[in-house]
Amino acid sequence: MALDAVIFDIDGTLIDSNGAHVEAWERAFAAHGYRIFPDRIAVEIGKGGDKLVPDILGDEAEARDGEALRAAQQEEFLRIAGSRRLSPFPGAEALIAELRRRGIRTALATSSNRDHLDGLGRSAGLDLTALADELITADDADESKPSPDLVVAATRKLGLSPAQCAMVGDTPYDAQACRLAGVTCLGVRSGGNDDATLMGAGCRAIWEDVAALMADLDGALDRASPGSAHLTQALLERLMDEAMAEARAGLAAGEAPIGCVLARGDGSIVARGHNEMVASGVLTAHGELAAFAGAAGRIPGDARDVLLVSTLEPCIMCTGAAMETAVDTIVFGLEAPADSGTARIRPPESPDSGMPRIVGGVRRAECRALFERWLRENGNPEQRPYIERLLADT
């Protein structure tokens, strides 16, 4: 197990406060003339107010009343938190303490601001600023979940690559933010969301609550990061250098510069490949599939720690192949157009399956330069429109 940090959502994950948020939003909406039922609000809990208000009321109401509604919700929440105890879930403090004892760094990440957080901490009887190594709030991000900003801010404050981190969260918006940030999400049901909702948003595994996760901590850490290598930025860049070498070999052969390597969880490379579409005349002769073919018999069938590293974000076909072979982590350099990359893949809902952690932007500039070189040196009319669109989009 080589996980280096765990990021925690707070509301609904560490503290039983989702119901209070629903109640505060219902009061805030009512005060401004909107009758919104609690069950409509509950499915939005986990987003920040910048997303929740327009998603419930629409853009026109957001423009007119959004700021006032968010201020009213905070006032109502602080009133609720001051009048009753919002209890920590059993095991919350013990789990964070045990992670820190093991040398695994911890962070709290919330879409709330500091005033909101201070009121929640007083109600729960927790010093949230001292509970973990780092604290990330709405002040650290431009957008709230499900945008990845908070999770990205957490990895940066921790000084780690996304692939070194996991996050524990209770809502699909935690999982969606993690997926976009390249961080593995471990789900808990304590916020009221079921397994299908959490898995379908991208959680890798689900526990009843943080106490259950604590009881299965070794298993949880292994699910989050099954390989033995610490997936530091330096290691990811070294593997990308190897993928770029494959891409250059393809470029020299007249192919688009899409190179790929497959590595075991210890960081050792077991297979390489580059696009062979021109040479073979086969449209599915992608570099990733060439690497998978080269890895036949060299990776155990039950391996869960495989890394796929590609100069270009894998397409839906290659991402599907990675999921079928239980790849743990996909690393890419340059993002593909929106309609052809990994974002088109819907995470599986089965507990026996899992969504690979996807980390993008590694050696991005160098990977992009390879495609620019292809445009200068290669006039293949069939591939040229795609490469031109790729560079225009990025």
PLY file of the C-alpha trace (Angstrom):
ply
format ascii 1.0
element vertex 394
property float x
property float y
property float z
element edge 393
property int vertex1
property int vertex2
end_header
0.00 0.00 0.00
1.54 3.27 -1.09
-1.12 5.87 -0.40
0.36 9.10 0.93
-2.69 11.18 1.89
-6.43 10.98 2.55
-8.72 13.97 2.02
-12.01 14.09 3.92
-15.25 15.77 3.10
-16.84 17.03 6.34
-20.63 17.36 6.14
-22.26 13.94 6.00
-18.88 12.21 6.14
-17.30 13.24 9.45
-20.25 15.11 10.97
-23.98 14.31 10.81
-24.98 17.69 9.39
-26.61 17.07 6.01
-30.09 17.32 7.51
-29.25 20.69 9.02
-28.10 21.94 5.62
-31.38 20.83 4.05
-33.35 22.60 6.77
-31.29 25.79 6.43
-31.78 25.87 2.66
-35.53 25.27 3.02
-35.77 28.24 5.40
-33.65 30.43 3.15
-35.73 29.65 0.08
-38.98 30.26 2.00
-37.74 33.63 3.25
-37.30 34.71 -0.37
-40.65 33.40 -1.56
-39.61 30.00 -2.92
-41.37 26.86 -1.74
-38.83 24.08 -2.24
-39.49 20.71 -0.65
-36.78 19.05 1.47
-36.42 16.02 -0.79
-35.63 18.31 -3.73
-32.93 20.01 -1.69
-31.50 16.80 -0.23
-30.31 15.46 -3.59
-28.27 18.63 -4.11
-26.49 18.56 -0.74
-22.77 18.21 -1.29
-22.61 21.00 -3.83
-21.66 24.49 -2.83
-24.30 27.21 -2.92
-22.84 28.54 -6.18
-24.04 25.33 -7.85
-27.04 24.42 -5.70
-29.09 27.58 -6.22
-29.01 27.66 -10.05
-29.48 23.90 -10.25
-32.69 24.16 -8.20
-34.05 27.54 -9.33
-32.41 28.21 -12.68
-30.07 30.92 -13.91
-32.58 33.76 -13.80
-33.35 33.25 -10.11
-29.64 32.77 -9.43
-28.87 36.15 -10.99
-31.64 37.81 -9.02
-31.46 36.11 -5.60
-28.42 33.82 -5.53
-26.18 35.88 -3.27
-29.01 36.70 -0.87
-30.06 33.05 -0.69
-26.55 31.89 0.12
-26.21 34.51 2.85
-29.58 33.52 4.30
-28.67 29.83 4.23
-25.47 30.46 6.14
-27.33 32.52 8.72
-29.95 29.80 9.14
-27.35 27.04 9.32
-25.39 28.86 12.02
-28.62 29.36 13.93
-29.38 25.64 13.71
-25.83 24.65 14.62
-25.94 26.98 17.62
-29.20 25.56 18.92
-28.47 21.83 18.72
-25.52 19.49 18.57
-24.49 18.28 15.13
-22.63 15.17 16.21
-19.49 13.71 14.70
-19.99 10.25 13.31
-18.47 7.51 15.51
-14.93 6.76 14.46
-14.30 10.07 12.70
-11.56 11.33 14.99
-10.08 7.86 15.48
-9.80 7.28 11.73
-7.91 10.51 11.12
-5.68 9.88 14.13
-4.83 6.37 12.90
-3.96 7.63 9.43
-1.67 10.23 10.90
-0.10 7.58 13.15
0.70 5.56 10.03
2.39 8.56 8.43
-0.43 9.18 5.95
-1.17 12.88 5.61
-4.72 14.15 6.04
-6.78 17.09 4.82
-10.32 18.37 5.26
-12.00 19.84 2.18
-15.36 21.62 2.34
-17.37 23.89 0.06
-18.24 25.98 3.13
-16.44 29.17 4.18
-14.60 29.63 7.48
-17.53 31.17 9.37
-19.71 28.26 8.37
-16.97 25.81 9.33
-16.34 27.43 12.71
-20.04 27.19 13.60
-20.12 23.54 12.56
-17.02 22.77 14.62
-18.46 24.41 17.73
-21.68 22.47 17.37
-19.84 19.17 16.90
-17.31 19.88 19.64
-14.41 19.50 17.23
-11.48 21.77 16.50
-11.60 21.24 12.75
-8.54 23.39 12.15
-6.43 21.00 14.24
-8.09 17.72 13.25
-6.07 17.20 10.06
-2.81 18.38 8.53
-4.49 20.72 6.04
-7.81 22.53 5.79
-9.31 23.56 2.45
-12.42 25.77 2.30
-14.44 27.66 -0.27
-11.86 30.44 -0.01
-9.31 28.13 -1.66
-11.35 27.35 -4.78
-13.02 29.24 -7.59
-15.87 26.74 -7.84
-17.40 24.24 -5.45
-18.03 20.53 -5.96
-18.70 18.80 -8.29
-16.00 20.96 -9.93
-12.58 19.58 -9.01
-11.20 22.85 -7.60
-11.41 21.89 -3.90
-9.82 18.50 -4.43
-7.07 19.96 -6.62
-6.44 22.63 -3.95
-6.13 19.88 -1.36
-3.54 17.93 -3.35
-1.56 21.12 -3.87
-1.65 22.05 -0.18
-0.49 18.52 0.63
2.29 18.88 -1.94
1.40 15.57 -3.61
0.34 14.32 -7.01
-3.36 13.38 -7.32
-2.34 9.74 -7.71
-0.88 9.77 -4.20
-4.21 10.77 -2.65
-7.66 9.36 -1.92
-10.76 11.16 -0.69
-13.53 9.95 1.61
-16.92 11.46 0.76
-20.66 10.82 1.11
-22.16 12.39 -2.02
-21.91 11.83 -5.76
-20.48 15.34 -6.02
-17.45 14.28 -3.97
-16.91 11.39 -6.38
-17.38 13.57 -9.46
-14.91 16.15 -8.15
-12.39 13.41 -7.39
-12.77 11.88 -10.82
-12.02 15.21 -12.49
-9.07 15.82 -10.15
-7.47 12.38 -10.60
-8.05 11.31 -6.99
-9.56 7.98 -5.92
-12.88 8.41 -4.06
-13.91 6.10 -1.22
-17.60 6.45 -0.45
-19.61 6.27 2.76
-23.40 5.91 3.03
-23.70 8.15 6.10
-24.89 11.10 4.01
-27.93 9.22 2.76
-26.77 8.21 -0.72
-27.03 4.60 -1.86
-24.35 2.44 -3.44
-25.61 2.80 -7.01
-25.54 6.60 -6.76
-22.05 6.69 -5.26
-20.53 4.03 -7.51
-22.19 5.52 -10.58
-20.56 8.88 -9.79
-17.10 7.30 -9.55
-16.52 5.93 -6.04
-14.18 2.95 -6.07
-15.69 1.26 -3.01
-18.39 1.97 -0.40
-18.56 1.58 3.39
-21.45 2.21 5.77
-19.65 5.06 7.53
-16.19 6.12 8.68
-16.33 3.62 11.56
-16.80 0.78 9.07
-13.99 2.19 6.94
-11.78 2.32 10.03
-12.56 -1.34 10.75
-11.48 -2.20 7.20
-8.67 0.33 6.95
-6.04 -1.96 5.46
-8.52 -3.10 2.82
-9.60 0.47 2.10
-6.04 1.67 1.63
-5.30 -1.27 -0.64
-8.38 -0.51 -2.77
-7.33 3.13 -3.01
-3.75 2.40 -4.06
-2.96 -1.29 -4.67
0.55 -0.86 -6.06
3.78 -0.65 -4.10
5.15 2.47 -5.85
4.39 5.93 -4.51
2.89 7.58 -7.57
4.76 10.84 -7.19
4.81 13.51 -9.88
8.40 12.53 -10.61
7.42 8.89 -11.24
4.46 9.87 -13.42
6.73 12.14 -15.47
9.35 9.40 -15.84
6.72 7.02 -17.19
5.39 9.74 -19.49
8.92 10.26 -20.84
8.86 6.59 -21.86
5.44 7.03 -23.50
6.76 10.06 -25.40
9.69 7.98 -26.66
7.15 5.54 -28.10
5.23 8.46 -29.61
8.39 9.68 -31.35
8.94 6.20 -32.78
5.42 6.33 -34.15
5.99 9.82 -35.51
9.10 8.62 -37.35
6.97 5.88 -38.92
4.38 8.37 -40.12
1.88 7.74 -37.34
0.16 10.24 -35.05
2.39 10.66 -31.96
0.33 8.61 -29.54
2.64 6.49 -27.45
1.76 4.32 -24.48
3.43 2.24 -21.79
1.96 -0.21 -19.30
3.62 -0.49 -15.91
3.18 -2.66 -12.86
2.33 -1.14 -9.52
6.02 -1.04 -8.62
6.65 1.35 -11.52
8.38 -1.17 -13.79
7.39 -1.06 -17.46
6.05 -4.30 -18.95
4.86 -3.24 -22.40
5.03 -0.41 -24.91
3.11 0.58 -28.00
2.35 3.39 -30.41
-0.33 4.03 -32.98
-0.18 1.73 -36.01
-3.24 2.96 -37.87
-1.35 4.05 -40.99
0.86 0.97 -41.19
-1.98 -1.48 -40.60
-4.87 0.35 -42.19
-6.90 -0.60 -39.11
-8.74 2.27 -37.44
-8.62 0.58 -34.02
-4.82 0.11 -34.06
-4.31 2.55 -31.19
-1.14 2.72 -29.14
-2.91 1.61 -25.95
-4.22 -1.55 -27.59
-0.75 -2.27 -28.99
0.62 -2.03 -25.46
-2.08 -4.34 -24.10
-1.23 -6.87 -26.81
2.44 -6.66 -25.87
1.61 -7.23 -22.21
-0.12 -10.55 -22.85
1.20 -13.10 -20.37
3.35 -10.53 -18.61
0.74 -9.17 -16.21
-1.19 -11.61 -13.97
-4.88 -11.83 -14.78
-5.79 -10.82 -11.22
-3.49 -7.77 -11.14
-5.18 -4.58 -9.91
-2.16 -2.30 -9.79
-1.48 -1.67 -13.49
-0.74 1.84 -14.79
-1.52 2.91 -18.35
0.43 6.00 -19.45
-0.36 7.65 -22.78
0.67 10.87 -24.49
-2.98 11.49 -25.42
-6.07 10.97 -23.26
-7.36 7.50 -24.15
-10.50 7.21 -26.25
-13.64 5.45 -25.08
-12.46 2.18 -26.66
-9.07 2.20 -24.96
-10.51 3.34 -21.63
-12.97 0.47 -21.82
-10.11 -1.93 -22.46
-8.30 -0.52 -19.43
-11.36 -1.08 -17.26
-11.76 -4.64 -18.54
-8.17 -5.39 -17.57
-8.56 -3.78 -14.13
-6.10 -0.95 -14.74
-5.75 1.05 -11.52
-4.52 4.35 -12.93
-4.66 6.03 -16.34
-2.14 8.85 -16.85
-2.21 11.05 -19.94
-0.43 14.11 -21.24
-2.73 16.02 -23.60
-6.51 15.96 -23.25
-8.58 14.67 -26.16
-11.56 16.51 -27.61
-14.55 16.32 -25.29
-16.46 13.83 -27.42
-13.65 11.30 -27.71
-11.91 11.02 -24.32
-12.30 9.30 -20.98
-15.07 11.70 -19.87
-17.47 9.76 -22.10
-17.08 6.69 -19.87
-19.74 6.23 -17.22
-18.32 4.70 -14.03
-19.56 1.17 -13.31
-22.09 0.65 -10.51
-21.07 -2.90 -9.62
-19.01 -3.29 -6.42
-16.91 -5.85 -8.32
-15.85 -3.23 -10.86
-14.18 0.11 -10.49
-13.33 3.30 -12.32
-9.62 3.81 -12.88
-8.16 6.92 -11.36
-7.42 9.24 -14.29
-4.62 11.79 -13.99
-4.18 14.22 -16.86
-1.79 16.98 -17.81
1.47 15.11 -17.14
4.14 16.55 -19.46
1.26 18.25 -21.27
3.31 20.88 -23.11
5.81 18.30 -24.40
3.01 16.00 -25.56
1.27 18.86 -27.33
4.53 19.79 -29.06
4.64 16.29 -30.58
1.27 16.85 -32.25
2.37 20.27 -33.48
5.43 18.60 -34.98
3.18 16.02 -36.68
1.22 18.84 -38.34
4.42 20.40 -39.66
5.90 17.14 -40.93
2.98 14.90 -41.87
0.30 15.60 -44.43
-1.86 12.51 -43.85
-5.23 13.86 -45.01
-7.27 11.29 -43.06
-5.78 12.13 -39.67
-5.13 15.83 -40.20
-8.66 17.11 -39.34
-8.60 15.30 -36.00
-5.13 16.60 -35.08
-6.11 20.16 -36.08
-9.23 19.95 -33.92
-7.25 18.45 -31.07
-4.79 21.35 -31.06
-7.53 23.95 -31.51
-9.39 22.57 -28.48
-6.31 22.48 -26.27
0 1
1 2
2 3
3 4
4 5
5 6
6 7
7 8
8 9
9 10
10 11
11 12
12 13
13 14
14 15
15 16
16 17
17 18
18 19
19 20
20 21
21 22
22 23
23 24
24 25
25 26
26 27
27 28
28 29
29 30
30 31
31 32
32 33
33 34
34 35
35 36
36 37
37 38
38 39
39 40
40 41
41 42
42 43
43 44
44 45
45 46
46 47
47 48
48 49
49 50
50 51
51 52
52 53
53 54
54 55
55 56
56 57
57 58
58 59
59 60
60 61
61 62
62 63
63 64
64 65
65 66
66 67
67 68
68 69
69 70
70 71
71 72
72 73
73 74
74 75
75 76
76 77
77 78
78 79
79 80
80 81
81 82
82 83
83 84
84 85
85 86
86 87
87 88
88 89
89 90
90 91
91 92
92 93
93 94
94 95
95 96
96 97
97 98
98 99
99 100
100 101
101 102
102 103
103 104
104 105
105 106
106 107
107 108
108 109
109 110
110 111
111 112
112 113
113 114
114 115
115 116
116 117
117 118
118 119
119 120
120 121
121 122
122 123
123 124
124 125
125 126
126 127
127 128
128 129
129 130
130 131
131 132
132 133
133 134
134 135
135 136
136 137
137 138
138 139
139 140
140 141
141 142
142 143
143 144
144 145
145 146
146 147
147 148
148 149
149 150
150 151
151 152
152 153
153 154
154 155
155 156
156 157
157 158
158 159
159 160
160 161
161 162
162 163
163 164
164 165
165 166
166 167
167 168
168 169
169 170
170 171
171 172
172 173
173 174
174 175
175 176
176 177
177 178
178 179
179 180
180 181
181 182
182 183
183 184
184 185
185 186
186 187
187 188
188 189
189 190
190 191
191 192
192 193
193 194
194 195
195 196
196 197
197 198
198 199
199 200
200 201
201 202
202 203
203 204
204 205
205 206
206 207
207 208
208 209
209 210
210 211
211 212
212 213
213 214
214 215
215 216
216 217
217 218
218 219
219 220
220 221
221 222
222 223
223 224
224 225
225 226
226 227
227 228
228 229
229 230
230 231
231 232
232 233
233 234
234 235
235 236
236 237
237 238
238 239
239 240
240 241
241 242
242 243
243 244
244 245
245 246
246 247
247 248
248 249
249 250
250 251
251 252
252 253
253 254
254 255
255 256
256 257
257 258
258 259
259 260
260 261
261 262
262 263
263 264
264 265
265 266
266 267
267 268
268 269
269 270
270 271
271 272
272 273
273 274
274 275
275 276
276 277
277 278
278 279
279 280
280 281
281 282
282 283
283 284
284 285
285 286
286 287
287 288
288 289
289 290
290 291
291 292
292 293
293 294
294 295
295 296
296 297
297 298
298 299
299 300
300 301
301 302
302 303
303 304
304 305
305 306
306 307
307 308
308 309
309 310
310 311
311 312
312 313
313 314
314 315
315 316
316 317
317 318
318 319
319 320
320 321
321 322
322 323
323 324
324 325
325 326
326 327
327 328
328 329
329 330
330 331
331 332
332 333
333 334
334 335
335 336
336 337
337 338
338 339
339 340
340 341
341 342
342 343
343 344
344 345
345 346
346 347
347 348
348 349
349 350
350 351
351 352
352 353
353 354
354 355
355 356
356 357
357 358
358 359
359 360
360 361
361 362
362 363
363 364
364 365
365 366
366 367
367 368
368 369
369 370
370 371
371 372
372 373
373 374
374 375
375 376
376 377
377 378
378 379
379 380
380 381
381 382
382 383
383 384
384 385
385 386
386 387
387 388
388 389
389 390
390 391
391 392
392 393
